[in-house]
Amino acid sequence: MKRRDFLKTSAALASLSAFAASVRAADEAPGSEREFYELRLYHFRMGAKQKLFDDYCRNAAIPALNRAGIKPVGIFNVMVGPDSPTAYMLLPCATFEALAAAREKVWADEVYQKAGAAFLNAATDDPAFVRMESTFLRAFAGMPKLDATTMAGKPRVFEMRTYESPSEKAGRKKVEMFNQGEIAIFRRAGLMPIFFGEALMGVNLPRLTYMIGFPDVAERAKNWAVFGSDPEWKRLSGMPEYAGIVSNITNILLQPAPYSQI
């Protein structure tokens, strides 16, 4: 990333900091603070740039982000989904201000600049990636913190689902539905939650995104069947107040990079 582009991005993040603080203060009691997440999507062309991205993340980005206080960092490759080849980067942070500060720290990190030079200084006629998208999310009250421990040290496949809603009111009702019982049903069915987040900034709003994990694809199919037959899910999904609150669902299967911290 060019320095002037980085500075523009940093300025935009800083200007959003007050907004995030007001959102946080509006309905949060002391001790119940929810995390924030930046979810990045990198688009690539087929070829060597995917390895360049892996080397950059492993040797430069993740160590620098950790030094700046952002951890754990997740890096995921698309197994089944649109726009392949693509990769996702998940950055959890306690506050929006922490994320903005971490960006400044990473850019000022000389070790990062040196380790990531091939990626950061790629020629404009041969860029390191085609395009990067970013979404800023706030954790649900029903799962205020990311859980990277449930699948740690095990074979794992992640499923990331995005629900769009026809209105802001409908989007809030879907978040409420998760908080009122759907997350608990996920756990009972073996759909191991990693995070749930409501998008505050990004495209196709209003929407929410969540990630769940499985040992393998076969286990995923079995556990979704358990979820669908759960009596509490049938009761919850049949409530009139939750009818028509989702207008579109995007479903992607992800495989963590070997060096991913999630």
N, C-alpha and C positions, 0 to 999 in steps of 0.2 A: 504494500500500500504506500502511495506517495505521501510525504509528510503533510502537504497542504490538505489532502483528502482526509488524512487522519485528524488533523486539527479541526476541520469542518465537522467531522463526526463527533469529536470530543465536545465541541461547542454545542452541538445538538443534544448530546447526552446531558450536558450540564444544564441546559435550558429545561430539560424534562425532569430534572431532579426534584424541583419544587412540586411538580405535579405528582410524582410518585410519593413524596412525603405526605401530601394532602390526602391521597388515596389511602395511605397506610393509617393515618391518624383518624380518618373518618369513622372507622368501625372496628378499631382494634384495641382491645384491652391490654394493659401491661402484662407481659409474659406470654402473650399469644401471637407474637409476631410471626408473620409468614415470610418465606423466602421469595426472592425474585429470580427469574431465569432469563438469560439471553439464549435463544436458540438460533444458530446460524446454519444456513444451507449453502454449500459450495457446489457450483456447477462446473463440470470439467468436460474437456474433449477426451476421447479415448486416447490412451498412450501414456507417455512418461510422466505427465504432470500429476497423475494420481500418486505415483511413488514420491514425487517431489513434495506433495502435500503431506504424505505420511512422514517423510523425513523431517519436514518443518514442524509438524505437530509433536513428534516424538522427541526431537532434540532441542527445539526452540520454544514453541508456543506453550506446551503444557508445563515445562519447568518454570518458565517466566511467569505464567499465570499463577502457578502455585506460590511462587515467591511473592507475588502481589496479593496473595490472600484468596484467590479463586480456586476452590477445590471441593470435591473431585471434578475433574474435567472429563466429559464423555465425548468420544469420537466414534461415529457409527457410519458404516457403509450400507447402502441400500441393497437388500437382497431381492425384494419384490416391491415395485413401486414405479412411479413415473420419473422421467427425466434422468435416467441412469446414463452415464455415471455421475453420481452425486455423493456428497458426504455431509453429515450433520455434526455440529459441535454444540455441546450443551454446557453452559456456564452458569452454575448456581452462585448466588450471592445473598448475603444477609440483608443488604439494603441496596437501593438504586445508587446511592452515593458511593458505596463500596465498588460497584461495577465501574462507574465513571473514573474513580481514582485508580483502579487497577489498570485501566486502559492507558492512563498516563504513565504509570509505573512501568508497564511492559514496554512502551515505546522508548522510555528513557533507559532501559536496561541494556547495557553494552554487551553483556553475554548473549542476550536474546538477539540483538542485531547481528552479531557475528555468527551465531549458530544458525540463524534463519536467513542468512544473506542470499542464498540461491533463490529462495522463494520470494523474499521481500524485494529483491532487486531485479526480478525477471524483466526482460525487455518488453517494451510496449507492443512490439510486433510478434511476441511469443509469450503472452502472459501466463502467470502461474495458474489462473483459473478463469473461467468465462465470466462468471458473475457470482456475487455473494448476496444473499438475502438474510435479513435479521428480524426476529420477532421478540418482543419483550413481554414476559408473562409474569403473573403473580400467582403464587401457590394458593390452592384452595384451603379454606379453614379446616376441612375434613382431613387434609394431609398437608400440614404447613411446612414440612421439611422433606427434601428429597431423601429417598432411602436407597443407598447404593450397596447395602449389606446383604440383602436377602438373596441375591444371586452371585455374591462375591465368591471367587474361586471355583465356580461351577461352569460347565458348558451352558451357553445362554444365547437365546435369540430374543430380540426385543420387538415389540409391536408398538408403533406410534400411531395414534388415531387423532384426527382433528375433526371437531364437530362445529359446523357453521350454523347459525340461527337466523331466523328471518327478521328479528328485531332485538334490540338491547334487552327488553323485558324478557323475551323468550330465552335469550342467552343466560340471563341471570337465573331463570327458572331451571335451566339445565344444570348450572353449577349447584343450585340448591338441591336438585335431585341427587347429585353425587354426594353432597354433604349429608343429606338426610338418610342415606342408607346404601346407595349404590356402591360406594367404595368398600364398605364392609362386605357386600355380596361378592365383589371381586376377590377379596382375600379368602373368603370361604371356598370359592370355586377354584382356587389355585392360580388366579390371574394376578401375579405378584406386582403390586404397584411400585413404580419407580418415582414418578412425579405426576401431579395434576396441576395445570396452570391455565388461568384465564388470560387471554391476550389483551394487553393494554395498548400496545403499539404493533403495527404490522399491516398486512393486507387481508382482505376478505373478512373484515370485522362485521359483527361480533362473532367470536369463535373461541374455542378452548382446545387445548392439546394435552394429551396424557400419554404416558409410556408404561407398558407392562412387560414382564419378562417371563420366559419359559426355558426349560432345559433344551427343548427341541420343538420342531414344527408339529410333530405328532402329539406331544403334550399340549400344545396350544389348542389344537382341534378338540381334544378331549375336554379340556377345562372350559372352553367356550360353550360346549354342550351342557356341562354342569351348570354354568351360569344361566343359560337360557331356560333351564328347567327349574331353577330355584323358585320356591313359592313366594318368597319376599320380593324377588325381581318381578314376577308376574303381577303381584299386587301393586308394586310401585309404578311399573310401566303402564298399568291400566288406570291410574288415577287421572281424571279429566283435566286437572290443572297442569299435567305434564304432557298433554297431547299437542302435537304439532310444534314442538319447541326446537327441533333439529331439522334443518333444511338440506344439509349436505354433509356427507361423511367421507373423509379421505383416510385410507388405511395403508400403512407402509410397514414392511418387515425389514428390520435392521440387524446387522451383525456388528458387534463392537470390534474396533481395531485391536490388534494384539496388545497395544500399549495403552488402550483406553482405561481410565480410572473408574469407569462405571461398567 
